Amino acid sequence: MKTLLLILALALGVAEVTFETDLHCKNCVKKVEENIAFERGVKDLKVSLEEGTIYIKYDAKKTNVEKLTKAINKLGYQVKPIEEKPIEKTK
């Protein structure tokens, strides 16, 4: 199923992923927002301390879930993708 989603994401060009994370304070949120928003291909980013999640909409032709995971890990946080899907283009 993940392989099919990746193929669809690449064909459509835009995908989204929600990560479960171990952020524990507002400074953690700020650090992620300031760094991940500028990762190649990131189009939208929402970090929720209360829910313990990071939502990213990205250009699947420029990045992928593995690269985004590594970028967040470099900041010192552990993440686990809990939902990923391609986004259909609208006319």
N, C-alpha and C positions, 0 to 999 in steps of 0.2 A: 504494500500500500504506500509506504514512504517513497519508494522508487517512482511509482505512478505520480504522486504529488510533485516530486521534484521535476519530472518530465513536463508536467503541466505548468509548473511555475516557470520553467525556462521558456516554454512556448509563449506564455502570456506575458512574461517579463516582470510582473509584480507579484510578490507573495508577502505573507505575514507570518510571524511566529510570536508565540507568547511563551516566555520562560518563567519557571518558578525559580526564585532566587533567595539568597541568604542576606539581603540588605537589612541593616538593623538601625539606621538613623538617617536623619535628613541630609547629613553630609555625604553619606553613601549614595543617596539618590542624586544629589547635585553632581557628584563625581561621575556617575554613569551618564547623566544627561549631558554634561559638558564634554565628555569624551566620545561616547557612542553615536551621538547625533552627527558627528563629523566623519564617521567611518564611511568608506566608499560604498555607495549604493543605498544608504539609509535614507528613506523618504519621510518617515514619521516614527516618533519614539514617545512612549508613555511609560513612566515608571511609577509604580504604586507601592509605597512602603506598607500601607495598611493591608493590601492583598498579597504582598510579597511577590509581585510579578513585574516583568519588563515586557512590553509589547513593542514590536518593531515591524513596520511595513518597509519592505526593501525591494530594490531592483534586482531580480534574480539573475540578470545577466552580468551584474557587477559584484555580487557577494552571495553568500549562502549561510545556512544555519551554523555550519561548522566554523566558518570564519568569524561570525558574530559571537559565537560561544567563546572562541579563543580570545577575542578582543575584550570581552567582559571578564574572562578569567585573568587576563593580564592586569586588570585593575584590582585584582585580589578577591573577586567574588565568584562563588560557585553558582552555576545555573544549569537548569535541566529543561529542555523544550517540552512543554505540555500540550501545545497545539500549534500545528503549522499547516498552512494551506495556501494555494495560489489564489489570486484575486482575479476575477474575470474582468476583462476590459469592458467599459461601457461606451456606448456610441454617443 
